[in-house]
Amino acid sequence: MKKVLIGLVVLVVLVFGGLKIFEITNYGGTTYYTKITNTGQRVTNRDDEGNKHTIYAYDLPGFDERGGLQQLKFNANRDRPLRKNAFLKVTYNDKKGVTSWESISRSQVPKAALAKLE
């Protein structure tokens, strides 16, 4: 009985550990900071049912906390463009590109990145 319980605990730890590693390698990444300097390229698509969906595609330079450059290509799935001069904190994954972004205030941008953005 003891061996079965230990085996079950080891199996659960391995499964959850594997899922965490998968999440980090596929959705985690390096944080970059960028500033919206244009309205993006408006793209309108239709789904299989004929419904229209509008997105705005952006291609902007991003800088890490030490000022290292990375070109960032990402979409905003909104019916309007992102606000000009807004600062974004972006997660960039080498495999998938930009996996997430969020709007932040100017004061949250590291000084080295801010110097390159302005």
C-alpha atoms as an extended CHARMM CRD file, in Angstrom:
* protein
*
       118  EXT
         1         1  MET       CA              0.0000000000        0.0000000000        0.0000000000  PROA      1               0.0000000000
         2         2  LYS       CA              2.8410000000        2.3670000000        0.8460000000  PROA      2               0.0000000000
         3         3  LYS       CA              4.5200000000        1.7530000000       -2.5280000000  PROA      3               0.0000000000
         4         4  VAL       CA              1.2970000000        2.5040000000       -4.4160000000  PROA      4               0.0000000000
         5         5  LEU       CA              0.8260000000        5.7780000000       -2.5120000000  PROA      5               0.0000000000
         6         6  ILE       CA              4.4380000000        6.8420000000       -3.1540000000  PROA      6               0.0000000000
         7         7  GLY       CA              4.0670000000        5.9050000000       -6.8330000000  PROA      7               0.0000000000
         8         8  LEU       CA              0.8800000000        7.9860000000       -7.0950000000  PROA      8               0.0000000000
         9         9  VAL       CA              2.5330000000       11.0120000000       -5.4640000000  PROA      9               0.0000000000
        10        10  VAL       CA              5.5330000000       10.7450000000       -7.8240000000  PROA      10              0.0000000000
        11        11  LEU       CA              3.1990000000       10.4670000000      -10.8330000000  PROA      11              0.0000000000
        12        12  VAL       CA              1.2190000000       13.5500000000       -9.8060000000  PROA      12              0.0000000000
        13        13  VAL       CA              4.4170000000       15.5640000000       -9.2590000000  PROA      13              0.0000000000
        14        14  LEU       CA              5.7680000000       14.5190000000      -12.6650000000  PROA      14              0.0000000000
        15        15  VAL       CA              2.5230000000       15.4050000000      -14.4650000000  PROA      15              0.0000000000
        16        16  PHE       CA              2.2340000000       18.8330000000      -12.8550000000  PROA      16              0.0000000000
        17        17  GLY       CA              5.9440000000       19.4970000000      -13.3210000000  PROA      17              0.0000000000
        18        18  GLY       CA              5.6830000000       18.5910000000      -16.9980000000  PROA      18              0.0000000000
        19        19  LEU       CA              2.6850000000       20.8760000000      -17.4540000000  PROA      19              0.0000000000
        20        20  LYS       CA              4.5370000000       23.7590000000      -15.8000000000  PROA      20              0.0000000000
        21        21  ILE       CA              7.5730000000       23.2640000000      -18.0510000000  PROA      21              0.0000000000
        22        22  PHE       CA              5.2560000000       23.1670000000      -21.0910000000  PROA      22              0.0000000000
        23        23  GLU       CA              3.6100000000       26.4220000000      -19.9860000000  PROA      23              0.0000000000
        24        24  ILE       CA              6.9370000000       28.1920000000      -19.4460000000  PROA      24              0.0000000000
        25        25  THR       CA              8.4630000000       27.1100000000      -22.7720000000  PROA      25              0.0000000000
        26        26  ASN       CA              5.3530000000       27.8500000000      -24.8360000000  PROA      26              0.0000000000
        27        27  TYR       CA              3.7870000000       30.8570000000      -23.1380000000  PROA      27              0.0000000000
        28        28  GLY       CA              6.4780000000       32.3940000000      -20.9380000000  PROA      28              0.0000000000
        29        29  GLY       CA              9.2570000000       34.5560000000      -22.2820000000  PROA      29              0.0000000000
        30        30  THR       CA             11.1960000000       37.7650000000      -22.0260000000  PROA      30              0.0000000000
        31        31  THR       CA              9.5290000000       41.0200000000      -21.0190000000  PROA      31              0.0000000000
        32        32  TYR       CA              9.8840000000       43.9430000000      -23.4230000000  PROA      32              0.0000000000
        33        33  TYR       CA              8.4800000000       47.4490000000      -23.2910000000  PROA      33              0.0000000000
        34        34  THR       CA              7.1520000000       49.3690000000      -26.2730000000  PROA      34              0.0000000000
        35        35  LYS       CA              5.3000000000       52.5570000000      -27.0800000000  PROA      35              0.0000000000
        36        36  ILE       CA              2.4030000000       52.7730000000      -29.5430000000  PROA      36              0.0000000000
        37        37  THR       CA              3.5770000000       55.2110000000      -32.2130000000  PROA      37              0.0000000000
        38        38  ASN       CA              1.0400000000       54.4830000000      -34.9790000000  PROA      38              0.0000000000
        39        39  THR       CA             -2.5400000000       53.3100000000      -35.3880000000  PROA      39              0.0000000000
        40        40  GLY       CA             -1.5220000000       49.8850000000      -36.6500000000  PROA      40              0.0000000000
        41        41  GLN       CA             -2.6810000000       48.2090000000      -39.8110000000  PROA      41              0.0000000000
        42        42  ARG       CA             -6.4180000000       47.5220000000      -39.8450000000  PROA      42              0.0000000000
        43        43  VAL       CA             -7.2410000000       43.9810000000      -40.9760000000  PROA      43              0.0000000000
        44        44  THR       CA            -10.8130000000       42.7500000000      -41.4290000000  PROA      44              0.0000000000
        45        45  ASN       CA            -11.4030000000       39.0080000000      -41.6880000000  PROA      45              0.0000000000
        46        46  ARG       CA            -14.4820000000       36.8340000000      -41.9640000000  PROA      46              0.0000000000
        47        47  ASP       CA            -14.9620000000       33.6100000000      -40.0600000000  PROA      47              0.0000000000
        48        48  ASP       CA            -16.5430000000       30.4320000000      -41.4590000000  PROA      48              0.0000000000
        49        49  GLU       CA            -20.0250000000       31.7660000000      -40.7190000000  PROA      49              0.0000000000
        50        50  GLY       CA            -19.4020000000       35.0730000000      -42.5250000000  PROA      50              0.0000000000
        51        51  ASN       CA            -19.0580000000       37.2730000000      -39.4340000000  PROA      51              0.0000000000
        52        52  LYS       CA            -16.5970000000       40.1750000000      -39.7020000000  PROA      52              0.0000000000
        53        53  HSD       CA            -13.7430000000       40.5140000000      -37.2120000000  PROA      53              0.0000000000
        54        54  THR       CA            -11.4570000000       43.5470000000      -37.1440000000  PROA      54              0.0000000000
        55        55  ILE       CA             -7.9580000000       43.4810000000      -35.6890000000  PROA      55              0.0000000000
        56        56  TYR       CA             -5.1000000000       45.9450000000      -35.7030000000  PROA      56              0.0000000000
        57        57  ALA       CA             -1.6360000000       44.5830000000      -36.5140000000  PROA      57              0.0000000000
        58        58  TYR       CA              1.4160000000       46.2860000000      -35.0240000000  PROA      58              0.0000000000
        59        59  ASP       CA              5.1280000000       46.0050000000      -35.7970000000  PROA      59              0.0000000000
        60        60  LEU       CA              7.0530000000       48.0290000000      -33.2100000000  PROA      60              0.0000000000
        61        61  PRO       CA             10.4820000000       48.0110000000      -31.5780000000  PROA      61              0.0000000000
        62        62  GLY       CA             10.5780000000       46.7840000000      -27.9950000000  PROA      62              0.0000000000
        63        63  PHE       CA             13.3000000000       47.0970000000      -25.3890000000  PROA      63              0.0000000000
        64        64  ASP       CA             14.0820000000       44.9320000000      -22.3750000000  PROA      64              0.0000000000
        65        65  GLU       CA             15.0170000000       46.3450000000      -18.9640000000  PROA      65              0.0000000000
        66        66  ARG       CA             18.6790000000       46.7370000000      -20.0630000000  PROA      66              0.0000000000
        67        67  GLY       CA             17.7480000000       48.4300000000      -23.3630000000  PROA      67              0.0000000000
        68        68  GLY       CA             18.1700000000       45.3940000000      -25.6510000000  PROA      68              0.0000000000
        69        69  LEU       CA             16.1540000000       45.6430000000      -28.8790000000  PROA      69              0.0000000000
        70        70  GLN       CA             13.5710000000       43.1350000000      -30.1640000000  PROA      70              0.0000000000
        71        71  GLN       CA             11.2010000000       43.7710000000      -33.0770000000  PROA      71              0.0000000000
        72        72  LEU       CA              7.6700000000       42.9570000000      -31.8730000000  PROA      72              0.0000000000
        73        73  LYS       CA              4.8210000000       41.9070000000      -34.1650000000  PROA      73              0.0000000000
        74        74  PHE       CA              1.4430000000       41.5000000000      -32.4750000000  PROA      74              0.0000000000
        75        75  ASN       CA             -2.2910000000       41.9930000000      -32.9620000000  PROA      75              0.0000000000
        76        76  ALA       CA             -4.8670000000       43.8930000000      -30.9520000000  PROA      76              0.0000000000
        77        77  ASN       CA             -8.1980000000       42.0970000000      -31.2840000000  PROA      77              0.0000000000
        78        78  ARG       CA            -10.2800000000       45.2140000000      -30.9030000000  PROA      78              0.0000000000
        79        79  ASP       CA            -12.6230000000       47.2250000000      -33.0890000000  PROA      79              0.0000000000
        80        80  ARG       CA            -10.4280000000       50.3170000000      -32.6490000000  PROA      80              0.0000000000
        81        81  PRO       CA             -6.6640000000       50.9170000000      -32.6210000000  PROA      81              0.0000000000
        82        82  LEU       CA             -4.6290000000       51.1120000000      -29.4240000000  PROA      82              0.0000000000
        83        83  ARG       CA             -4.1710000000       54.5660000000      -27.9240000000  PROA      83              0.0000000000
        84        84  LYS       CA             -1.2180000000       56.4520000000      -29.4200000000  PROA      84              0.0000000000
        85        85  ASN       CA              1.7190000000       57.0620000000      -27.0570000000  PROA      85              0.0000000000
        86        86  ALA       CA              0.5190000000       54.3090000000      -24.7040000000  PROA      86              0.0000000000
        87        87  PHE       CA              3.2120000000       52.1500000000      -23.1230000000  PROA      87              0.0000000000
        88        88  LEU       CA              2.9040000000       48.3640000000      -23.2600000000  PROA      88              0.0000000000
        89        89  LYS       CA              4.5720000000       45.5770000000      -21.3140000000  PROA      89              0.0000000000
        90        90  VAL       CA              4.9280000000       42.6710000000      -23.7520000000  PROA      90              0.0000000000
        91        91  THR       CA              5.8670000000       39.0180000000      -23.1860000000  PROA      91              0.0000000000
        92        92  TYR       CA              7.8990000000       37.7110000000      -26.1360000000  PROA      92              0.0000000000
        93        93  ASN       CA              8.4940000000       33.9840000000      -26.6870000000  PROA      93              0.0000000000
        94        94  ASP       CA             11.1800000000       32.8320000000      -29.1610000000  PROA      94              0.0000000000
        95        95  LYS       CA              8.8480000000       30.1340000000      -30.5420000000  PROA      95              0.0000000000
        96        96  LYS       CA              5.5480000000       32.0020000000      -30.7130000000  PROA      96              0.0000000000
        97        97  GLY       CA              6.4390000000       35.6970000000      -30.7910000000  PROA      97              0.0000000000
        98        98  VAL       CA              4.3100000000       37.9630000000      -28.6300000000  PROA      98              0.0000000000
        99        99  THR       CA              2.1490000000       35.8690000000      -26.2960000000  PROA      99              0.0000000000
       100       100  SER       CA              0.6600000000       38.6690000000      -24.1780000000  PROA      100             0.0000000000
       101       101  TRP       CA              0.6600000000       42.4170000000      -23.6700000000  PROA      101             0.0000000000
       102       102  GLU       CA             -0.7510000000       44.8640000000      -21.1670000000  PROA      102             0.0000000000
       103       103  SER       CA             -0.9810000000       48.6330000000      -20.9510000000  PROA      103             0.0000000000
       104       104  ILE       CA              1.2070000000       50.2240000000      -18.2760000000  PROA      104             0.0000000000
       105       105  SER       CA              2.0000000000       53.7380000000      -17.1320000000  PROA      105             0.0000000000
       106       106  ARG       CA              5.1590000000       55.5800000000      -18.1700000000  PROA      106             0.0000000000
       107       107  SER       CA              6.5380000000       55.3150000000      -14.6190000000  PROA      107             0.0000000000
       108       108  GLN       CA              6.4640000000       51.4850000000      -14.7950000000  PROA      108             0.0000000000
       109       109  VAL       CA              8.8320000000       51.3680000000      -17.7880000000  PROA      109             0.0000000000
       110       110  PRO       CA             12.4850000000       50.7070000000      -16.7640000000  PROA      110             0.0000000000
       111       111  LYS       CA             14.7780000000       53.7020000000      -17.3350000000  PROA      111             0.0000000000
       112       112  ALA       CA             16.9690000000       52.0080000000      -19.9690000000  PROA      112             0.0000000000
       113       113  ALA       CA             13.9390000000       51.0110000000      -22.0490000000  PROA      113             0.0000000000
       114       114  LEU       CA             12.2830000000       54.4100000000      -21.5840000000  PROA      114             0.0000000000
       115       115  ALA       CA             15.3980000000       56.2070000000      -22.8100000000  PROA      115             0.0000000000
       116       116  LYS       CA             15.2800000000       54.1980000000      -26.0460000000  PROA      116             0.0000000000
       117       117  LEU       CA             11.5230000000       54.6580000000      -26.5230000000  PROA      117             0.0000000000
       118       118  GLU       CA             11.5580000000       58.4440000000      -26.2630000000  PROA      118             0.0000000000
